[in-house]
Amino acid sequence: MGIISFFKKSFGDMKKSAKAQHEVDKAQFNATKAESRATWEEAKMSPSKRQEMMQKERDAKIEEANARQAEAEKRIETAKKK
């Protein structure tokens, strides 16, 4: 009976693993599909709206860079005090 239970457990584990991988694959497929749709919708935008969107993205990147710079300057000051 030991070998039968071994195979039952093995096949049960494989079934669970396959189900979990299927869920991952399905989620990744849906994400890729949504990203593709977003790219298509962005391509259909008017040039002025596209420029606005790109400017917002650039502004966000500039803000992030400024925050990183401020954090680095704080770390420099802290290091100099020690």
C-alpha positions as CSV (number, residue, x, y, z in Angstrom):
1,M,0.0,0.0,0.0
2,G,2.9,2.4,0.5
3,I,3.6,2.8,-3.3
4,I,-0.1,3.4,-4.1
5,S,-0.3,6.2,-1.5
6,F,3.0,7.6,-2.7
7,F,1.6,7.9,-6.3
8,K,-1.8,9.3,-5.1
9,K,0.0,12.0,-3.1
10,S,2.4,12.8,-6.0
11,F,-0.4,13.1,-8.5
12,G,-2.5,15.2,-6.1
13,D,0.5,17.5,-5.7
14,M,0.9,17.8,-9.4
15,K,-2.8,18.6,-9.8
16,K,-2.6,21.4,-7.2
17,S,0.6,22.8,-8.8
18,A,-1.0,22.8,-12.3
19,K,-4.1,24.6,-11.0
20,A,-1.9,27.2,-9.3
21,Q,0.2,27.7,-12.4
22,H,-3.0,28.0,-14.5
23,E,-4.2,30.8,-12.2
24,V,-0.9,32.6,-12.6
25,D,-1.0,32.2,-16.4
26,K,-4.5,33.5,-16.6
27,A,-3.7,36.6,-14.5
28,Q,-0.6,37.3,-16.6
29,F,-2.6,36.9,-19.8
30,N,-5.3,39.3,-18.6
31,A,-2.7,41.9,-17.6
32,T,-1.0,41.6,-21.0
33,K,-4.4,42.0,-22.7
34,A,-5.2,45.1,-20.7
35,E,-1.8,46.6,-21.4
36,S,-2.3,46.0,-25.1
37,R,-5.7,47.6,-25.0
38,A,-4.3,50.6,-23.2
39,T,-1.5,51.0,-25.7
40,W,-4.1,50.9,-28.5
41,E,-6.3,53.5,-26.8
42,E,-3.3,55.7,-26.3
43,A,-2.3,55.4,-30.0
44,K,-5.8,56.6,-30.9
45,M,-5.5,59.8,-28.8
46,S,-5.3,63.1,-30.4
47,P,-1.8,64.6,-30.5
48,S,-2.6,67.3,-28.0
49,K,-3.9,64.8,-25.4
50,R,-0.9,62.6,-26.0
51,Q,1.4,65.5,-25.3
52,E,-0.5,66.3,-22.1
53,M,-0.2,62.7,-21.0
54,M,3.5,62.6,-21.8
55,Q,4.1,65.9,-19.9
56,K,2.3,64.5,-16.9
57,E,4.6,61.5,-17.0
58,R,7.7,63.7,-17.3
59,D,6.5,65.9,-14.4
60,A,6.0,62.8,-12.2
61,K,9.5,61.6,-13.1
62,I,11.0,65.0,-12.3
63,E,9.2,65.0,-8.9
64,E,10.5,61.5,-8.1
65,A,14.1,62.5,-9.1
66,N,13.9,65.6,-6.9
67,A,12.6,63.5,-3.9
68,R,15.5,61.0,-4.4
69,Q,18.0,63.9,-4.5
70,A,16.6,65.4,-1.3
71,E,16.8,62.1,0.4
72,A,20.4,61.6,-0.8
73,E,21.3,65.1,0.5
74,K,19.9,64.2,3.9
75,R,22.0,61.1,4.0
76,I,25.1,63.1,3.1
77,E,24.4,65.6,5.9
78,T,23.8,62.7,8.4
79,A,27.1,61.1,7.3
80,K,29.1,64.3,7.7
81,K,27.8,64.8,11.2
82,K,29.2,61.5,12.4
